[in-house]
Amino acid sequence: WLSQTYSLFVLSVIMISFGHVENTLNLLQLQNDIDKLKADFNSSHSDVADGGPIFTDRLSSWTERNEKRIILSQIISMYLKMLENTDRSKAHVRNISEELHTLKESLSDGSKKIEDLKDLTKLQMSDLKVQRKAVNELFSVLQKLGDTSSSHKRKRSQFQRAVQ
């Protein structure tokens, strides 16, 4: 029961932080649908506890709102992929899928950022042409890094002055 309350709380925080409360979403209905999905997947099976959680632990290191949008976008995509292979004739599966699709649309900028990260991992850094391009962009990249770190320092020093 406590984990159900906790998951309802987490879901409501996610929904509120991404502005989906106005969708007149009935969180209790969604919790009921999730409980039915848990039964479909027999999620009370003893092996569920093996190795710890697969998503919730990863969320703790993503602290900024924009960062969370990136990781949540990817997690929601994974849930949608999982639900593609479930019985769509069940109302609770359709309800959960619809809500996840709505959330996914609101996180579309996060999806684009995930694709950017995936594309970066595909770069052939051993390719001479890629190396040339990278070297040409190095100063600009370092400038952008300097811009972001100096803005953090500025915010920190402004905060420190405000506290004193």
N, C-alpha and C positions, 0 to 999 in steps of 0.2 A: 504494500500500500504506500509506503514511504517513497519508493522509487517511482510510483505512478504520480504522486504529488510532485516530486522533484522534476520528472520529465515534463509534466504540465507546466511547471514554473519556467523551466528552460525554454520550452516552446513558446510560452507567452512572452518571455523577454525577447526572444528572436523576433517574434511577430511585431511587438511594440517597437523595437529598435529599427525595424525596416518598414514601419508605417502601414502594417496590414490589419490594424485593429478596425479601421473604418470599413473593412470588407464585411462587416457584420459576421465575422467568423465566430462560430460557437466553439470555443476552445474545449468545452466539455464534450461536445459531439466529436471533435477531432480526437480527443483522448479516448473516447469510446471506440472510435474507428481504429485507433492504434492498438488498443487492447485486443480487438478482433484480429488484427493483422499479426499480433504476437501469437495468438492462438493458432492462426494459419501456419506460422513458421515454427510452432512449438518452441518458442523462445525461452521457455522455462527449463529447457533441457540442460543438464549439468555441464555440458561442454561450452555453454555460452560464457561462463566465467573464465575459461582458460585464456591466459595471455592478456587479460584486462580489456578495457574498452578499445574500440577501433577508431572512433571519431572524437568523443568528448575530451580525451586527454590532449589531443592535438589542438583543441580550441584554446587552451589556457595560455599558450605562448603567442597567440595572435591577439594583441591588445588594442591596437588602434581600430577605429570603426571601419576605415577603408581596408585594412588588413583582414578584418573579420569577414568583410564582404567577399574577399577573394577566396578564403578557405570555405566559407559557407556555400558559396556558389559551386565549388567543386564537390562538396559533400552532398548537396542537394542533387547534383547531376548523377552521383553514384546511386542515391536512393531511387531516382527516376529510372535509371538503367536496371536496377534490381526489380522494380515493380513492372517493367515491361514483360517480364516472364511470369507474372502472377495472373490469377484468374480475374480478368477485367469485368466479369459479369457480377462480381460482388460489389455492392454499393460502397462498402467501406474502403475498398481498394481504389475505386474511382474517386471518392471524396479526397482521400489522401493524395492521390496523383494530381488532382486538380489544384489542390492547395500548394503542392510542391511546384507545379508549373507556374503558378502565380508568383510564388516567391522567387523562382528562377528568373522570371522576366524582370523582376525588380532588382535583381543582382546581375544584370547582363554585363555591366562594366567589369564585374569580378570575373565573369567568364572570359572576356577579352583579355584580361590580364593573365589568366591561367594559360590561354593560348600563347601569349607572348613568352611566358616562361618556358612552355614546352618547345616553342620554336627556337629559343636560345639553346636549349640542350641538344638540338639537332644540328647546330652550326658545326661545320667541319673546320675546326681551328687549325688543323694540319694543312689545309688548303692555302696555297700561297696568295691567291686573290683575296680570300677571306682575311688573311693576316694583314695584307696591305690596307684593306678597308678599315680593319680594326685599329691599326696604327694611326691612320688618318683621323679617326674619331676619338683617340685616347685623350687628348687634351680636353675636348668638349665633355667627355664622360667625367673626367676628373673635376672640371668646373662645376658640373651639375652636382657631383658629390659634395664639393665645397659649399655650394649654395644651400644644399639641404642641411649639412652639418652646421653651417653658420647660422641658419635660421633657428635650429634647435638651441644653439648657444645663446642666441638673442632672446629666445623665449625664456630660457632658463635664467638668464641674468635679469630680465624684466620681472620674472616671478620672484627672484631673490630680493630685488629692490622693493617689490610690493610687500614682501613678508617683513622686511626690516622696519 
